[in-house]
């Protein structure tokens, strides 16, 4: 499975895995597990994850990335020692975006829903540093 979104986050210096490919593999495994959950629960898991990704951190509820953090922790139990001082939210965005792209592959109706939502959001939200990664989601949808 491709890690295109995670790699886009690394290219944009949004996440730093310190050149450790095993960390990338762990995040990819977490994204794959999360994608399976998104495919089974598109309304209760995938769409809320999309909203959390698109919202500013200050506007997200404290549990916005709970499913994502749980998925990461099940594959990389020490990730919080690497991602501190607010950087974990960026990591959660990357893994959740990667999972959404993967979930679209297995659930085309989820892609249709995301495409319709993104059509409305693209003109209303400035994605800034996340633009390249979000464009990968738009293309997948």
SVG drawing of the C-alpha trace seen along z (x, -y; Angstrom):
<svg xmlns="http://www.w3.org/2000/svg" viewBox="-23 -30 40 33">
<polyline fill="none" stroke="black" stroke-width="0.4" points="0.0,0.0 1.3,-3.4 2.2,-5.9 1.8,-8.9 0.0,-11.2 2.5,-10.4 5.4,-11.1 3.7,-14.4 3.7,-15.4 7.4,-14.5 8.3,-16.4 6.5,-19.5 8.5,-19.0 5.2,-18.6 6.3,-15.4 9.9,-14.3 10.6,-10.6 14.3,-11.2 15.0,-9.1 13.7,-6.0 11.8,-3.8 10.5,-1.6 8.6,-4.6 7.0,-5.1 6.1,-1.5 4.4,-1.7 2.4,-4.7 1.4,-3.0 0.2,0.0 -1.8,-2.3 -3.3,-4.1 -4.2,-0.7 -6.0,0.4 -7.7,-2.9 -8.8,-2.7 -10.5,0.6 -12.4,-1.1 -13.3,-4.0 -14.6,-1.6 -16.8,0.2 -18.0,-3.0 -18.0,-5.8 -20.5,-8.0 -19.4,-7.6 -15.7,-7.4 -14.5,-8.6 -16.5,-11.8 -15.8,-13.0 -12.1,-12.3 -12.3,-14.4 -13.9,-17.3 -11.1,-17.1 -8.5,-17.2 -10.0,-20.3 -10.6,-22.2 -8.0,-24.3 -6.6,-22.7 -8.2,-25.3 -11.7,-24.4 -11.3,-20.6 -12.8,-18.9 -10.2,-17.1 -11.3,-13.7 -11.2,-14.7 -8.3,-12.3 -9.1,-9.7 -9.5,-6.8 -6.3,-7.9 -4.2,-8.1 -5.5,-4.7 -4.5,-3.2 -1.0,-4.7 -0.5,-3.6 -1.4,0.0 1.4,0.0 3.9,-2.4 3.5,-2.6 6.2,-5.2 5.2,-7.7 4.3,-10.4 7.9,-10.6 8.8,-11.7 5.8,-13.9 5.4,-16.5 4.4,-20.1 1.4,-20.0 3.2,-18.0 1.0,-15.0 -2.0,-16.8 -0.1,-17.1 0.8,-13.4 -2.8,-12.5 -3.8,-14.6 -1.3,-12.8 -2.3,-9.3 -6.0,-10.1 -5.6,-11.5 -3.6,-8.5 -6.4,-6.2 -9.1,-8.1 -7.3,-7.8 -6.9,-4.0 -10.5,-3.6 -11.7,-5.2 -10.0,-2.4 -12.1,0.2 -15.3,-1.8 -16.0,-3.9 -19.3,-5.4 -17.1,-6.9 -15.1,-8.6 -18.2,-10.0 -19.3,-11.5 -15.8,-13.0 -15.7,-14.3 -19.0,-16.1 -18.0,-17.5 -14.6,-18.6 -16.2,-20.4 -17.9,-22.7 -14.9,-23.0 -12.2,-23.7 -13.4,-27.3 -14.2,-28.0 -11.1,-26.7 -7.5,-27.6 -5.4,-24.5 -2.1,-26.2 0.7,-23.7 -1.7,-20.8 -2.7,-21.6 -0.5,-19.1 -1.7,-16.2 -5.3,-17.2 -5.0,-17.4 -4.1,-13.7 -7.4,-13.0 -9.3,-15.0 -7.7,-13.0 -8.5,-9.7 -12.1,-10.7"/>
</svg>
